């Protein structure tokens, strides 16, 4: 699936280059974060320090560095090596319409119900006791880091949280996983569904959460098909942002009602009833695909 802008490097190579560059970039981001953390706080950079509310500003900065350097830059760098028009290759160049935007929001809203059901079912899966201890510690550490980064005491805090915890992850992760890895693997294998499944597994595993593995995998598949059907990375970013922003907004509302963030994050609304939203997701995707085809036919 080469085009006139290709620089001659295969997309198979591009897929593995992206993985390699991402590993290197994550290491680089950690090194940069360490230096900046010590310069700002005067204390060593550690997982314990990241959970200290006194270092909230430094924690926000490291979150931004990790997202941009660790995820966005590898995708752009690889795309630049593969194509003379890297942003077009990643899917940034194609615009969106209000109808498509509204539809992907409805798709994601329905998918979030299914995702909640998958989280509910995951809690029922028996696991060894030592595994559970490890998984619980990972969840606890993540929640404490979120509490440090997301204060949500004022409207300004809410806006900052939307940028750091909703928009930036949506932009950087979609550029890497959908615009980069899925895109390159699809062009290499000519098998969109295989690429979506493989990259969604990587996407979910990257978050290091057993309890959220199935739900994130499913959301990764949804985001993957949004990109596959449309070729518009901004639509995947919008859907991802909606998912993140809704979570941040619910935390903000809970915090304004006087609930501690820890309590608000643990008050899940997951229910097995959400699985019945799966047919809705399928129907909405059929409408979405038809709308894409109609718009593309009209543009010819």
Helices and strands as residue ranges (DSSP letters): H 11-41, H 47-50, G 53-55, H 56-67, I 68-72, H 73-82, H 86-90, H 98-124, H 129-149, H 155-161, I 162-167, H 168-174, I 175-182, H 183-189, H 192-206, H 213-230, H 233-256, H 261-266, G 272-277, H 278-299
